[in-house]
Amino acid sequence: MLTQSEARVSRHLRILCDAGLVQRLRRGQWVQYRATEEAEAASFVRGLLAHVDRRDPQLLRDTAATRAAAVASSAAGVGLRESRLGRALAAVAIGTGLAPPLDAVLLAGVAHPELLEAAARASRRCTLSVESRRAAQGARAFAAQRGFDCVVLQGSGATAAGRPGRARGGSLFDAGSVFDGVILDHPMASGEELAPVLESAARILAPAGRLWIFEPYESLEGSRARVVEHPLARIRRLLGAAGLVCERLSPVEADGEHVLAAFARPANRAQQSQRPLQAAGTPR
């Protein structure tokens, strides 16, 4: 719509955010930007906008394109968009065990449809948990287009406060279901609020199960003035507090985004796999 690459637009938005002129807001799997509400910066922005020629041909074309895209999105629901980042994250998950023959896999969030397809291909039963009806519609359409099956539950998973949400028929975290794999794709909770989400996910993970979490790097950063804890150290600590051992943690960058990709397993299972094998005939 802007005839610019996603990476360039993301970079420009990041510069505006760093300058304090734009605010970045998380809305489920989406990110929204708006002009800052801070008085001095807002006054500066209003002054700049006052000098914009409302009759500028390029501005008129961009405005018309924006309105047309909004109408199309409203009519067709949310269309899931594939990306280089999504493909990279799916490769990380597949490389760390998201592969057949898993029995049941839960994917919470659908920011990257490549993870949904990877989960469905790897398991006999794939369950997707999303927060909105439009996201559920987009996921069902994507699955039908790609020819795989997945149960889509709306309103299930972790809320912004880190508490399990309510799905139709109850919360997925409280339903007693057990999964061989749990994938958290851009959880709504971030920072320290991520702790109860990880604890809930650990409770529904099978003893030999695997957990993947893909979290925006910036949501784990501390204050700009003083970094209290490094994001990699924070995610390891939060996983450990939830009874999980982080076996792989790496930043992934593509499309102008930075994501931390973590792979973990229940602590007891991870310790057993790391225990040295006793040689035959060796006295106990």
Buried (B, 14 or more C-beta within 10 A) or exposed (E): EEEEEBEEEBEBBBEBBEEBBBBEEBEBBEBEEEBBEEEEBBEBBEEEEEEEEEEEEEEEEBEEEEEEEEEEEEEEBBBBEEBBBBBBBBBBBBEBBBBEEBEBBBBBBBBBBBBBBBBBBBBEBBBBBBBBEBBBBBBBBBBEEEEBEBEBBBBBBBBBEBBBBBBEEEBBBEBEEBBBBBBBBBBBBBBEBBBBBBBBBBBBBBEEBBBBBBBBBBBBBEEEEEEEEEBBEBBBBBBBEBBBBBBEBEEBEBBBBBBBBBBBBBBEBBEEEEEEEEEEEEEE
